[in-house]
Amino acid sequence: MTALSRRNFLALTGAVAATLSPRFTTSASAAMGPNDKFDLVIKGGDVLDPSQSLRGKRDIGIRWGMIEAIETDIPAARASKTLDASGKLVTPGLIDLHSHVYPYGSAIGIPADELAQFQCTTTTVSAGDAGVNNLAALRRYIVAQSRTRIYAFVHIANHGLSGFPVAELYNIDHAQMEACAMALAENQDFLLGVKVRMSENVIAKHGLEPLKRAIKACEMCGWPARMMVHIGGVETRELMSAILDLLRPGDVLTHAYSGAPNIAGVFTNIVQDGRLLPAALAAKQRGVMFDVGHGGGSFDFTVAEVAIPGGAGPDVISSDIHVYSANSPGMPYLPNVMSKFMALGFSLEQVVAMATSTPAKIINRVPKLGTLQIGAPADVAVMELVEGPASFVDTRNNKRDGRALLKPVQTVINGVPFGRPYQAPFAVR
């Protein structure tokens, strides 16, 4: 047998590639013949995809777990199964940048797949549920066995939120930056960066030290890891500005519109004495991402109503959903939080973008997530836009009236719906 030179090998592999299905060499649509059927057609919906500036009645054809076609009308004969979305809003699957989806390993986690019917979330981010000591279990036993796509911020505290409600950083020795950096280096495929909670009732009198250690871990790991920094009830007014000054472009400030006071009852967040902190506006202007992170105690209409017109509006709408917040009067399920921001004056297109295309960029999964473009994984949210008077409450019992309410109807992940119509044989790809 003649030895194969590198040049001959490359020529051979190129020839083989040329014989493969056109799906691998041209657009996804080229893989379908005129008589081939879609596995699923989502029919008759009002499609809204901010990533493509698309709005209008469309049918979505799904094949092999991918978006294969978006057309004005796909004939019924071309659908193996049909999901009727007539009169419903159809968007890319929602991406929840701040959630708690580590059951059994975190004290507050909910199984991500149990949230799909309430949130239309096809991708969720575990916001610091795990630290380096219990990260492997999150990856092996939760992420690997969930239909919902899960990414994570690893907590700077070694044990993450496993000890909740006991504060994880009263003992600063739990914040071991070398171990955290190692976890980041070894798990770049599903980690996004580091989470730290900077509230006084979490870090006591440690000031900036937890944040400094978390940033150092990001810098040591060998790739551009982001920070997610939780605020709400920061120890002092001065510390709040110092936290903002340390945040880098691309870092995420979560609970950005928290009105929670510190232990002494003083309001120390980004709005103080009715005014937006200059450090908050400066952080926003240099590219820090402002995330809602509603939760059970972290969203205040009165803070948002000062910060937003002051130039510090939200980049991302997230839920901070967990076993406690999910039972709170504020109902922080993602479509409901999106509806609250419509009540604050944002358009439907804006709130959908803040829960799809923008978080997709933050988690570095563009162009494939947060979009309905041809060739993307078939992650789709079907919601009902109920227009008419709606009433909303924040986490401090402030009430506001709105003009519309988003209600979940159906969630499709990788082309497979949750519930009916069931696929046979059932597969999650």
VEXPABA-763690 format. One record per residue (C-alpha): residue number from 1; x, z, y. Coordinates in steps of 0.2 Angstrom, whole numbers. Last residue first. Layout:
! residues N
{pos=NUM; X=X; Z=Z; Y=Y}
...
END
This chain:
! residues 429
{pos=429; X=-159; Z=99; Y=73}
{pos=428; X=-173; Z=112; Y=74}
{pos=427; X=-181; Z=106; Y=58}
{pos=426; X=-198; Z=107; Y=51}
{pos=425; X=-201; Z=93; Y=38}
{pos=424; X=-214; Z=90; Y=44}
{pos=423; X=-215; Z=93; Y=63}
{pos=422; X=-229; Z=105; Y=69}
{pos=421; X=-240; Z=99; Y=83}
{pos=420; X=-242; Z=113; Y=87}
{pos=419; X=-231; Z=128; Y=89}
{pos=418; X=-215; Z=127; Y=99}
{pos=417; X=-212; Z=108; Y=100}
{pos=416; X=-197; Z=100; Y=92}
{pos=415; X=-188; Z=86; Y=103}
{pos=414; X=-172; Z=96; Y=105}
{pos=413; X=-183; Z=110; Y=113}
{pos=412; X=-201; Z=107; Y=117}
{pos=411; X=-211; Z=120; Y=127}
{pos=410; X=-229; Z=120; Y=129}
{pos=409; X=-242; Z=127; Y=142}
{pos=408; X=-234; Z=139; Y=154}
{pos=407; X=-243; Z=143; Y=170}
{pos=406; X=-237; Z=139; Y=188}
{pos=405; X=-248; Z=146; Y=202}
{pos=404; X=-253; Z=139; Y=218}
{pos=403; X=-257; Z=143; Y=236}
{pos=402; X=-249; Z=160; Y=238}
{pos=401; X=-254; Z=177; Y=245}
{pos=400; X=-241; Z=191; Y=246}
{pos=399; X=-240; Z=209; Y=241}
{pos=398; X=-227; Z=222; Y=243}
{pos=397; X=-226; Z=234; Y=228}
{pos=396; X=-207; Z=236; Y=228}
{pos=395; X=-204; Z=225; Y=214}
{pos=394; X=-214; Z=210; Y=221}
{pos=393; X=-232; Z=207; Y=220}
{pos=392; X=-241; Z=190; Y=220}
{pos=391; X=-259; Z=184; Y=224}
{pos=390; X=-265; Z=166; Y=221}
{pos=389; X=-278; Z=156; Y=230}
{pos=388; X=-279; Z=138; Y=224}
{pos=387; X=-270; Z=126; Y=214}
{pos=386; X=-266; Z=129; Y=196}
{pos=385; X=-251; Z=119; Y=191}
{pos=384; X=-251; Z=119; Y=172}
{pos=383; X=-235; Z=118; Y=163}
{pos=382; X=-226; Z=107; Y=150}
{pos=381; X=-207; Z=110; Y=149}
{pos=380; X=-196; Z=98; Y=140}
{pos=379; X=-179; Z=99; Y=131}
{pos=378; X=-176; Z=82; Y=123}
{pos=377; X=-157; Z=82; Y=123}
{pos=376; X=-152; Z=69; Y=136}
{pos=375; X=-150; Z=51; Y=131}
{pos=374; X=-162; Z=44; Y=144}
{pos=373; X=-164; Z=56; Y=159}
{pos=372; X=-176; Z=71; Y=157}
{pos=371; X=-164; Z=83; Y=166}
{pos=370; X=-159; Z=101; Y=167}
{pos=369; X=-147; Z=99; Y=153}
{pos=368; X=-136; Z=83; Y=149}
{pos=367; X=-129; Z=78; Y=165}
{pos=366; X=-123; Z=92; Y=169}
{pos=365; X=-120; Z=107; Y=157}
{pos=364; X=-107; Z=116; Y=168}
{pos=363; X=-117; Z=132; Y=169}
{pos=362; X=-119; Z=131; Y=187}
{pos=361; X=-124; Z=113; Y=187}
{pos=360; X=-138; Z=116; Y=174}
{pos=359; X=-143; Z=130; Y=185}
{pos=358; X=-146; Z=118; Y=199}
{pos=357; X=-155; Z=104; Y=189}
{pos=356; X=-168; Z=115; Y=181}
{pos=355; X=-174; Z=132; Y=188}
{pos=354; X=-169; Z=129; Y=206}
{pos=353; X=-174; Z=110; Y=205}
{pos=352; X=-192; Z=116; Y=199}
{pos=351; X=-193; Z=127; Y=214}
{pos=350; X=-188; Z=113; Y=226}
{pos=349; X=-200; Z=100; Y=219}
{pos=348; X=-215; Z=112; Y=220}
{pos=347; X=-211; Z=115; Y=238}
{pos=346; X=-204; Z=131; Y=246}
{pos=345; X=-214; Z=141; Y=258}
{pos=344; X=-213; Z=159; Y=253}
{pos=343; X=-229; Z=156; Y=242}
{pos=342; X=-219; Z=142; Y=233}
{pos=341; X=-206; Z=155; Y=230}
{pos=340; X=-219; Z=167; Y=222}
{pos=339; X=-224; Z=152; Y=210}
{pos=338; X=-206; Z=150; Y=204}
{pos=337; X=-206; Z=169; Y=200}
{pos=336; X=-222; Z=166; Y=190}
{pos=335; X=-214; Z=151; Y=181}
{pos=334; X=-199; Z=162; Y=176}
{pos=333; X=-208; Z=177; Y=170}
{pos=332; X=-205; Z=191; Y=182}
{pos=331; X=-222; Z=199; Y=181}
{pos=330; X=-221; Z=210; Y=196}
{pos=329; X=-232; Z=223; Y=188}
{pos=328; X=-218; Z=228; Y=175}
{pos=327; X=-220; Z=225; Y=157}
{pos=326; X=-207; Z=211; Y=156}
{pos=325; X=-195; Z=221; Y=167}
{pos=324; X=-193; Z=234; Y=154}
{pos=323; X=-190; Z=224; Y=138}
{pos=322; X=-179; Z=211; Y=148}
{pos=321; X=-182; Z=196; Y=160}
{pos=320; X=-170; Z=195; Y=174}
{pos=319; X=-181; Z=180; Y=179}
{pos=318; X=-171; Z=167; Y=188}
{pos=317; X=-173; Z=156; Y=203}
{pos=316; X=-157; Z=147; Y=209}
{pos=315; X=-149; Z=142; Y=225}
{pos=314; X=-159; Z=154; Y=235}
{pos=313; X=-159; Z=155; Y=254}
{pos=312; X=-146; Z=163; Y=265}
{pos=311; X=-148; Z=154; Y=281}
{pos=310; X=-157; Z=167; Y=292}
{pos=309; X=-173; Z=159; Y=288}
{pos=308; X=-170; Z=164; Y=269}
{pos=307; X=-162; Z=181; Y=272}
{pos=306; X=-176; Z=189; Y=283}
{pos=305; X=-191; Z=184; Y=272}
{pos=304; X=-181; Z=187; Y=256}
{pos=303; X=-178; Z=205; Y=261}
{pos=302; X=-197; Z=208; Y=265}
{pos=301; X=-202; Z=200; Y=249}
{pos=300; X=-191; Z=212; Y=238}
{pos=299; X=-184; Z=207; Y=222}
{pos=298; X=-174; Z=218; Y=211}
{pos=297; X=-184; Z=232; Y=202}
{pos=296; X=-192; Z=225; Y=187}
{pos=295; X=-182; Z=208; Y=186}
{pos=294; X=-181; Z=196; Y=200}
{pos=293; X=-164; Z=188; Y=197}
{pos=292; X=-165; Z=178; Y=213}
{pos=291; X=-148; Z=169; Y=213}
{pos=290; X=-138; Z=165; Y=228}
{pos=289; X=-123; Z=154; Y=223}
{pos=288; X=-107; Z=157; Y=234}
{pos=287; X=-102; Z=141; Y=242}
{pos=286; X=-92; Z=145; Y=258}
{pos=285; X=-108; Z=145; Y=268}
{pos=284; X=-117; Z=157; Y=257}
{pos=283; X=-103; Z=170; Y=258}
{pos=282; X=-102; Z=168; Y=277}
{pos=281; X=-121; Z=171; Y=278}
{pos=280; X=-119; Z=187; Y=267}
{pos=279; X=-104; Z=193; Y=276}
{pos=278; X=-114; Z=191; Y=293}
{pos=277; X=-127; Z=203; Y=285}
{pos=276; X=-145; Z=198; Y=287}
{pos=275; X=-154; Z=208; Y=300}
{pos=274; X=-169; Z=220; Y=298}
{pos=273; X=-159; Z=236; Y=299}
{pos=272; X=-149; Z=230; Y=284}
{pos=271; X=-152; Z=214; Y=274}
{pos=270; X=-139; Z=210; Y=261}
{pos=269; X=-140; Z=226; Y=252}
{pos=268; X=-137; Z=244; Y=258}
{pos=267; X=-154; Z=252; Y=261}
{pos=266; X=-151; Z=271; Y=260}
{pos=265; X=-161; Z=282; Y=248}
{pos=264; X=-146; Z=293; Y=244}
{pos=263; X=-144; Z=285; Y=227}
{pos=262; X=-144; Z=268; Y=234}
{pos=261; X=-160; Z=259; Y=239}
{pos=260; X=-168; Z=244; Y=230}
{pos=259; X=-173; Z=230; Y=241}
{pos=258; X=-165; Z=216; Y=231}
{pos=257; X=-165; Z=199; Y=238}
{pos=256; X=-149; Z=193; Y=230}
{pos=255; X=-153; Z=200; Y=214}
{pos=254; X=-138; Z=190; Y=208}
{pos=253; X=-124; Z=184; Y=218}
{pos=252; X=-116; Z=170; Y=208}
{pos=251; X=-98; Z=164; Y=210}
{pos=250; X=-96; Z=145; Y=214}
{pos=249; X=-86; Z=148; Y=229}
{pos=248; X=-77; Z=165; Y=227}
{pos=247; X=-84; Z=182; Y=230}
{pos=246; X=-73; Z=195; Y=238}
{pos=245; X=-81; Z=195; Y=255}
{pos=244; X=-98; Z=198; Y=248}
{pos=243; X=-92; Z=214; Y=239}
{pos=242; X=-84; Z=220; Y=255}
{pos=241; X=-100; Z=217; Y=265}
{pos=240; X=-109; Z=228; Y=252}
{pos=239; X=-96; Z=241; Y=252}
{pos=238; X=-98; Z=244; Y=271}
{pos=237; X=-116; Z=247; Y=269}
{pos=236; X=-112; Z=261; Y=256}
{pos=235; X=-115; Z=264; Y=237}
{pos=234; X=-124; Z=248; Y=233}
{pos=233; X=-143; Z=250; Y=229}
{pos=232; X=-145; Z=232; Y=223}
{pos=231; X=-131; Z=220; Y=218}
{pos=230; X=-127; Z=211; Y=202}
{pos=229; X=-112; Z=200; Y=203}
{pos=228; X=-110; Z=185; Y=191}
{pos=227; X=-92; Z=179; Y=192}
{pos=226; X=-87; Z=162; Y=187}
{pos=225; X=-73; Z=156; Y=174}
{pos=224; X=-62; Z=142; Y=180}
{pos=223; X=-51; Z=141; Y=164}
{pos=222; X=-35; Z=150; Y=159}
{pos=221; X=-42; Z=167; Y=155}
{pos=220; X=-31; Z=177; Y=168}
{pos=219; X=-41; Z=172; Y=184}
{pos=218; X=-58; Z=177; Y=176}
{pos=217; X=-51; Z=193; Y=170}
{pos=216; X=-44; Z=196; Y=188}
{pos=215; X=-62; Z=193; Y=195}
{pos=214; X=-69; Z=207; Y=183}
{pos=213; X=-55; Z=219; Y=188}
{pos=212; X=-58; Z=217; Y=206}
{pos=211; X=-77; Z=219; Y=204}
{pos=210; X=-75; Z=235; Y=194}
{pos=209; X=-62; Z=242; Y=207}
{pos=208; X=-73; Z=238; Y=223}
{pos=207; X=-80; Z=255; Y=225}
{pos=206; X=-77; Z=267; Y=210}
{pos=205; X=-89; Z=280; Y=217}
{pos=204; X=-103; Z=279; Y=204}
{pos=203; X=-102; Z=262; Y=195}
{pos=202; X=-119; Z=260; Y=188}
{pos=201; X=-130; Z=271; Y=200}
{pos=200; X=-120; Z=264; Y=214}
{pos=199; X=-125; Z=247; Y=211}
{pos=198; X=-111; Z=235; Y=207}
{pos=197; X=-116; Z=227; Y=190}
{pos=196; X=-102; Z=216; Y=184}
{pos=195; X=-104; Z=200; Y=174}
{pos=194; X=-90; Z=189; Y=169}
{pos=193; X=-89; Z=170; Y=166}
{pos=192; X=-98; Z=155; Y=158}
{pos=191; X=-96; Z=159; Y=140}
{pos=190; X=-103; Z=147; Y=127}
{pos=189; X=-89; Z=135; Y=124}
{pos=188; X=-76; Z=145; Y=133}
{pos=187; X=-76; Z=158; Y=119}
{pos=186; X=-58; Z=162; Y=115}
{pos=185; X=-51; Z=162; Y=133}
{pos=184; X=-66; Z=172; Y=139}
{pos=183; X=-64; Z=185; Y=126}
{pos=182; X=-45; Z=186; Y=130}
{pos=181; X=-49; Z=189; Y=148}
{pos=180; X=-61; Z=203; Y=144}
{pos=179; X=-48; Z=212; Y=134}
{pos=178; X=-35; Z=210; Y=148}
{pos=177; X=-48; Z=216; Y=161}
{pos=176; X=-53; Z=232; Y=152}
{pos=175; X=-68; Z=239; Y=161}
{pos=174; X=-72; Z=254; Y=150}
{pos=173; X=-59; Z=264; Y=158}
{pos=172; X=-69; Z=264; Y=174}
{pos=171; X=-80; Z=278; Y=167}
{pos=170; X=-96; Z=278; Y=177}
{pos=169; X=-95; Z=260; Y=172}
{pos=168; X=-109; Z=258; Y=158}
{pos=167; X=-123; Z=268; Y=166}
{pos=166; X=-133; Z=277; Y=153}
{pos=165; X=-150; Z=267; Y=152}
{pos=164; X=-142; Z=257; Y=143}
{pos=163; X=-128; Z=261; Y=131}
{pos=162; X=-128; Z=243; Y=123}
{pos=161; X=-127; Z=235; Y=141}
{pos=160; X=-110; Z=228; Y=139}
{pos=159; X=-99; Z=239; Y=127}
{pos=158; X=-82; Z=233; Y=134}
{pos=157; X=-87; Z=234; Y=152}
{pos=156; X=-83; Z=218; Y=161}
{pos=155; X=-99; Z=211; Y=154}
{pos=154; X=-98; Z=193; Y=146}
{pos=153; X=-108; Z=180; Y=155}
{pos=152; X=-118; Z=171; Y=142}
{pos=151; X=-125; Z=154; Y=135}
{pos=150; X=-140; Z=153; Y=124}
{pos=149; X=-150; Z=137; Y=119}
{pos=148; X=-167; Z=142; Y=112}
{pos=147; X=-169; Z=138; Y=94}
{pos=146; X=-160; Z=154; Y=91}
{pos=145; X=-149; Z=158; Y=75}
{pos=144; X=-132; Z=154; Y=82}
{pos=143; X=-134; Z=162; Y=98}
{pos=142; X=-141; Z=178; Y=90}
{pos=141; X=-131; Z=183; Y=74}
{pos=140; X=-114; Z=174; Y=77}
{pos=139; X=-112; Z=174; Y=96}
{pos=138; X=-120; Z=190; Y=100}
{pos=137; X=-111; Z=198; Y=86}
{pos=136; X=-95; Z=192; Y=92}
{pos=135; X=-98; Z=199; Y=110}
{pos=134; X=-100; Z=217; Y=104}
{pos=133; X=-83; Z=224; Y=109}
{pos=132; X=-79; Z=211; Y=122}
{pos=131; X=-95; Z=216; Y=132}
{pos=130; X=-112; Z=210; Y=128}
{pos=129; X=-128; Z=210; Y=138}
{pos=128; X=-119; Z=204; Y=153}
{pos=127; X=-132; Z=191; Y=159}
{pos=126; X=-137; Z=182; Y=143}
{pos=125; X=-141; Z=164; Y=150}
{pos=124; X=-156; Z=155; Y=144}
{pos=123; X=-160; Z=137; Y=140}
{pos=122; X=-176; Z=129; Y=134}
{pos=121; X=-186; Z=141; Y=145}
{pos=120; X=-205; Z=137; Y=146}
{pos=119; X=-207; Z=155; Y=151}
{pos=118; X=-221; Z=163; Y=142}
{pos=117; X=-221; Z=152; Y=126}
{pos=116; X=-202; Z=152; Y=126}
{pos=115; X=-200; Z=171; Y=128}
{pos=114; X=-201; Z=175; Y=109}
{pos=113; X=-187; Z=162; Y=106}
{pos=112; X=-175; Z=171; Y=117}
{pos=111; X=-177; Z=187; Y=107}
{pos=110; X=-179; Z=201; Y=120}
{pos=109; X=-164; Z=212; Y=125}
{pos=108; X=-164; Z=229; Y=134}
{pos=107; X=-153; Z=241; Y=123}
{pos=106; X=-141; Z=227; Y=119}
{pos=105; X=-135; Z=223; Y=102}
{pos=104; X=-152; Z=223; Y=93}
{pos=103; X=-160; Z=210; Y=104}
{pos=102; X=-147; Z=200; Y=115}
{pos=101; X=-159; Z=190; Y=126}
{pos=100; X=-157; Z=198; Y=143}
{pos=99; X=-160; Z=185; Y=156}
{pos=98; X=-151; Z=178; Y=172}
{pos=97; X=-148; Z=159; Y=173}
{pos=96; X=-165; Z=154; Y=166}
{pos=95; X=-165; Z=136; Y=163}
{pos=94; X=-182; Z=127; Y=162}
{pos=93; X=-185; Z=112; Y=151}
{pos=92; X=-185; Z=97; Y=161}
{pos=91; X=-202; Z=95; Y=169}
{pos=90; X=-220; Z=90; Y=164}
{pos=89; X=-235; Z=96; Y=175}
{pos=88; X=-252; Z=95; Y=166}
{pos=87; X=-267; Z=84; Y=169}
{pos=86; X=-264; Z=74; Y=153}
{pos=85; X=-250; Z=82; Y=143}
{pos=84; X=-256; Z=77; Y=126}
{pos=83; X=-243; Z=79; Y=113}
{pos=82; X=-242; Z=64; Y=102}
{pos=81; X=-235; Z=63; Y=85}
{pos=80; X=-228; Z=47; Y=75}
{pos=79; X=-230; Z=38; Y=92}
{pos=78; X=-228; Z=19; Y=93}
{pos=77; X=-246; Z=15; Y=89}
{pos=76; X=-251; Z=26; Y=104}
{pos=75; X=-244; Z=13; Y=116}
{pos=74; X=-231; Z=21; Y=128}
{pos=73; X=-237; Z=19; Y=146}
{pos=72; X=-229; Z=22; Y=162}
{pos=71; X=-212; Z=24; Y=153}
{pos=70; X=-199; Z=37; Y=151}
{pos=69; X=-189; Z=32; Y=135}
{pos=68; X=-177; Z=39; Y=122}
{pos=67; X=-175; Z=57; Y=127}
{pos=66; X=-166; Z=64; Y=112}
{pos=65; X=-170; Z=75; Y=97}
{pos=64; X=-169; Z=60; Y=85}
{pos=63; X=-183; Z=51; Y=95}
{pos=62; X=-193; Z=56; Y=110}
{pos=61; X=-204; Z=45; Y=121}
{pos=60; X=-209; Z=53; Y=137}
{pos=59; X=-225; Z=45; Y=145}
{pos=58; X=-226; Z=45; Y=164}
{pos=57; X=-237; Z=49; Y=179}
{pos=56; X=-227; Z=52; Y=194}
{pos=55; X=-212; Z=61; Y=201}
{pos=54; X=-193; Z=56; Y=199}
{pos=53; X=-179; Z=61; Y=210}
{pos=52; X=-168; Z=59; Y=195}
{pos=51; X=-162; Z=77; Y=194}
{pos=50; X=-178; Z=83; Y=202}
{pos=49; X=-188; Z=78; Y=187}
{pos=48; X=-207; Z=80; Y=189}
{pos=47; X=-218; Z=71; Y=177}
{pos=46; X=-237; Z=72; Y=179}
{pos=45; X=-241; Z=71; Y=161}
{pos=44; X=-250; Z=57; Y=152}
{pos=43; X=-242; Z=58; Y=135}
{pos=42; X=-227; Z=68; Y=127}
{pos=41; X=-223; Z=56; Y=113}
{pos=40; X=-214; Z=63; Y=98}
{pos=39; X=-204; Z=55; Y=83}
{pos=38; X=-205; Z=39; Y=92}
{pos=37; X=-209; Z=24; Y=81}
{pos=36; X=-198; Z=8; Y=78}
{pos=35; X=-207; Z=-8; Y=79}
{pos=34; X=-198; Z=-15; Y=94}
{pos=33; X=-181; Z=-9; Y=88}
{pos=32; X=-174; Z=7; Y=94}
{pos=31; X=-155; Z=10; Y=96}
{pos=30; X=-154; Z=0; Y=112}
{pos=29; X=-164; Z=14; Y=121}
{pos=28; X=-149; Z=26; Y=120}
{pos=27; X=-139; Z=15; Y=132}
{pos=26; X=-123; Z=7; Y=125}
{pos=25; X=-109; Z=11; Y=113}
{pos=24; X=-115; Z=25; Y=102}
{pos=23; X=-133; Z=20; Y=103}
{pos=22; X=-128; Z=2; Y=99}
{pos=21; X=-127; Z=8; Y=80}
{pos=20; X=-109; Z=6; Y=74}
{pos=19; X=-100; Z=-10; Y=70}
{pos=18; X=-89; Z=-9; Y=86}
{pos=17; X=-83; Z=8; Y=81}
{pos=16; X=-76; Z=1; Y=65}
{pos=15; X=-66; Z=-12; Y=75}
{pos=14; X=-60; Z=1; Y=86}
{pos=13; X=-54; Z=12; Y=72}
{pos=12; X=-45; Z=-3; Y=64}
{pos=11; X=-36; Z=-7; Y=81}
{pos=10; X=-31; Z=11; Y=83}
{pos=9; X=-24; Z=12; Y=65}
{pos=8; X=-14; Z=-5; Y=68}
{pos=7; X=-6; Z=2; Y=84}
{pos=6; X=-2; Z=19; Y=75}
{pos=5; X=6; Z=9; Y=61}
{pos=4; X=-2; Z=10; Y=44}
{pos=3; X=10; Z=9; Y=29}
{pos=2; X=7; Z=-5; Y=17}
{pos=1; X=0; Z=0; Y=0}
END
